[in-house]
Amino acid sequence: MKTTSIFLAMLFCIAMLTTSEVKAQEETYGMAEITYMLPKIGMEKSFENAVKMHNEKFHNQDPFKGSLDYILTGKEAGWYVWIMGPCTFSDLDNRPENEAHTNDWAKNVSPKVQKYGRTEYWRYNKKLSYSSKGSTPKYENIWFVDIKRGQYYKFKEFITKIQKSYEKKETENFSIYENQFNEGDGRDVAIVWEFNNWAEFDKDDGGIKKYYEELYGEGSWENALKDWQEFTESIKSQLWRIGVYK
């Protein structure tokens, strides 16, 4: 009887440990904090250098690693995006906010900024994304998608099929990020494609359609596009240059 009790106790401990590990894995995710900034005219390079120096001092390690991207197209062309992460919400409780950090930004960066824009938190959805190996992209094509209320499940179904199509194609990255604090401004989800040069936009290889129809049948792509119109309100597209400084 004693042996049975010990055995059951061991099983219970193992079950508890397994549950804790699964829960920890589920809670691990990557999120980016982004802030839009417009430097003063003529101070763009000085602004870049100031941010670079600030990041090297205070944002040089995960999860608070900082970087700077540049918007190339759209109404916000000419703006920069300061990015911190990947991190979690729990990490934010320990972010660098000491006096030296605050004073460095106030003294060296802020005087070169004409205007601060939005600050957002975007969570990476690994389950709906696909990353090929060995990718070192220079640019990103980002779609900010406005999803109709109550229609996210349809978006998820559609993106799951797109993800499978990219897995079949194998040569491109396809990432999904979800806005953690929706303001009703049409920026619910971000779909990100990476590319290395502008010449890629001249390619006419049919995109993902070929691989989608190989998986889901002839004519399925046209039906998918019709469904897309049903559950989305709008798309705002931007091209970003990744990493203004190296």
Beta strands, then each sheet from edge to edge (+ up, - down):
strand 1: 31-39
strand 2: 66-71
strand 3: 80-87
strand 4: 113-124
strand 5: 139-147
strand 6: 174-179
strand 7: 189-195
strand 8: 232-241
sheet 1: 1+ 3- 2+ 8- 5+ 7- 6+ 4- 1+
end
